[in-house]
Amino acid sequence: MDRSAVWDVLKWVLAVLAAGFVGQFGRSLALRIIERKRARREDHAMRGSEEKSVEEDDKRLRAQQKIEKKRAKRALKETKKRSG
């Protein structure tokens, strides 16, 4: 075997090793990126549900205050009727 044939074989071996290296670590990198995106999406969804629950609590509180205000107004009207 002459030197050029050995060098050609060596180049192919190095190319295959480099491709395997890039493929393995590229896959790992891709999986890590996908995992980060999922975590961010889940975190965003959790924050959204927390914001919704806060909004729902505010709505319930306002509704309760409105009901109490109506009851107080009705009680005041009845008191005025009885005394007047």
Stockholm file with secondary structure:
# STOCKHOLM 1.0

chainA/1-84         MDRSAVWDVLKWVLAVLAAGFVGQFGRSLALRIIERKRARREDHAMRGSEEKSVEEDDKRLRAQQKIEKKRAKRALKETKKRSG
#=GR chainA/1-84 SS CCHHHHHHHHHHHHHHHHHHHHHHHHHHHHHHHHHHHHHHHHHHHHHHHHHHHHHHHHHHHHHHHHHHHHHHHHHHHHHHHHHC
#=GC SS_cons        CCHHHHHHHHHHHHHHHHHHHHHHHHHHHHHHHHHHHHHHHHHHHHHHHHHHHHHHHHHHHHHHHHHHHHHHHHHHHHHHHHHC
//
